[in-house]
Amino acid sequence: MNRLHTVNVAEAGEEAAPLFSAIRQAMGKVPNAYVTVGSNAPAVLGLALQGAAVLKQGTLGARRIEAINLAVSEATRCDYCVAAHTMAARAAGFTAEQARKLRSGAYDEDANIDALVHFAANLVKTSGPVPAEAVERLHAAGYDDRQIVEAIYTISHIFFTNMVNRVNDTPLDFPKVA
């Protein structure tokens, strides 16, 4: 049940309507999370979509982005984003079992991705300065500083939608994940 104002997509105002149209064209539907954000703050939805486009052009690639999205969504206990990004992770080439591992913040099949999801999950679960060892672990796994900054932005990007969906209790429109 939505806690925040949410419009019917077909009745969206002039600011949100073109955003919803672009999302529908790209995804085949307008996910409830995007409807919530666009219903209340179309400019914020536009910024979120631009952020996603920037990440796609970055150096991490879809698999690493989805690995982060799953680790952070599980760490924040956002059922909506876990469901949405489990599907996205499958599209990025992960199996259902691999997606489950990524959600745990550990990934024993690939040391590079393991370091990334461990970093992401710990970053959102803790506060204060990040220990130097955490950054050193990313460097040792092969990440350069540009990729670390892109990873931090990916974490921030998914964290925003996690928080919106937790506050809104956004109804699932993706298959529920156990």
N, C-alpha and C positions, 0 to 999 in steps of 0.2 A: 504494500500500500504506500503510495507516494505521500511523503510528508511535506514536500515542497510543491509549489504551483507547477503543474505540468499541462501544457496545451495539447490538443489534438493536432498531430502533425499537419493534417489537411487544413487546419485553421490558423496556422502559424502567421505571425506578423511579418512585416516587410523585412525586418532584420534577420529573423530566424529562417524564414522560408527558403532563401537561396542556399543557406548552409544545409538545411535538411535535404533539399533536393540533391546537392552534391554528395552528401553522405549516402542517400538512397541509391544514387547512380553508382557509387563506388562499392557499396556493400550489399545492395539488394534490399536493404531495409534501413530504417533509422532506429538504432538501438535505444532502449529506454534511457540509458545513461545520458546519451547525447540529447534526447528530447528534454530531459530535466534541465541540463545546463543551458541549452538553447532557449528554453521557455522563460528562463529567468535572467540570463546574461548572455545574449547572443554574441557580444564581442568576446567574452571569455571562451565560448565555444569556438569561435573563429581562431582565437589564439591557440587553443588546444589542438585544433586541426592543423594549424601552421607548425606547431611544435612536432606533431607526429610526422609531418612531411619533412621537416629538418632532420629528424632522427633517421628516416628512411634514406636520406642522402648521406648520412654519416658513415663512419667506418665500422660500426658494430655489426651491422647486418641483422636480418630478421630473426635468426635463431637466438642470438645473444639478447636482442631486445625482448623477445618473448620469454626468454629464461629469466631476465630481470623482472618482467611484468608478473610472472607467476610467483617468484620468490617474494616479491614485495606484497602482492595481493594476499598471499597466504599469511605473511607476517602481520599484516594489518587486519586480517580476518574479514576481508571483503568478499563475500560469497558471489556477488555479481561479477566482479572482475576476475575471480578465479574461474568462473564458468566461461566468461567471454574469452579470456586469454588461454584457457585450455584448448578451445577451438582454434584460436590463432596459432598456438604452439603446434598443434597438429598440422595446420596448413604450412608452418615453417619447417616441417619435417620431423618433429618429435612424435614418438608413440604416446599412447595413454600412460603407460608405465613410466616413461621418461618424464612426462609432464608431472606425474605424481612426485618423482624424485626432485625435480626442480622446485616444486612447491615447498619442499622440506628445507630449502636453503643449502642443499648439498647435491652433488652430481658426480658420482663415482665413475662415470663413463668417459669423462673428458676433464682433465685437470684445469684447462683454460676456463671452461664454463663453470666448473666447480668453484674456482676462485672468485669468479664474478658473482654468482648467486650467493655465496657465503658473504661477500662484501655487501651486497645489496640488502640482504635480510638483516645483517647486523647493523647496517647504517640506520634502518628504520626502527629497529628494536632498542637502540641505545641513544644516549644523549651525550653532549660534551664533545671534546676533541676526539677525533678518530686516532687510534694508536698508529704510530709510524709503521708498525708491522703489517697492518692491514693494507697500506699502500704498497709496501715492499712485496707483499704476497701477490698483488696484482701485477707489479712489474716483473716479478719472477715467473708469473704465468704467461708473460708475453705482451701485456698491455702497455701501451705508451701513454703519456700524459693526456693526449687528445682523447684517446679512448676512455680514459678514466673520467674526464670531464663529461664526455658523452654519456657514460654510464650514470654519472650523478644526475644529469639532466633526465635520463630515462627514468630513474628512480623518482625524481621530482614530478615528472609527468604522470606516471601511474599513481603516485601517492595522491595527487589532486583528485583523480577520478575515484580512487578508493574512498577518500574522505567524503566526497559528494554522495556516493552510493551508500555509505554507512549512515550518513545523516538522513538521507532521503528514504532509506530502506527500499531502494529501487527494485521493482518487481523484475524477476528474471525473465528474459526473453531469449535465453540461451539454455541449452541442456544443463541441468543441475549436476554438479560434480560432487561425488561422495568424498 
